């Protein structure tokens, strides 16, 4: 039997995304704090909350990506401005270099994780074949 969220639970989940505490979220949703914590133990509520948090994070990430081009342009302008103070030019250059290195590291890490995820089912199968314990199935 598939559970669905009640309108009040949906309201509570929205309040969780806006408020700082569960107590505040419960107040905004018009439920007692005890009910809020009980709902937080529900798989259906947790799944919906996770989905909404993921959507909010994707939206924020999209905004950051849009702002990155502008930020890089500003840093490049400061770096190239011979009339700017040398400390400002060095700080801009440092920021560009540090961001570039972090980006390269993250891309490398993403590639490595993807490769591990591809081989994980093979490792699990080998452990099972050898008689080892494996908690997941491919």
Secondary structure, DSSP 8 states (H G I E B T S, - for coil): ------HHHHHHHHHHHHSSSHHHHHHHHT--HHHHHHHHT-HHHHHHHHHHHHHHHHHHHHHHHHHHHHHHHHHHHHHH-TTS-HHHHHHHHHHHHHHHHHHHHHHHHHHHHHHHHHHHHHHHHHHHHTT---SS--
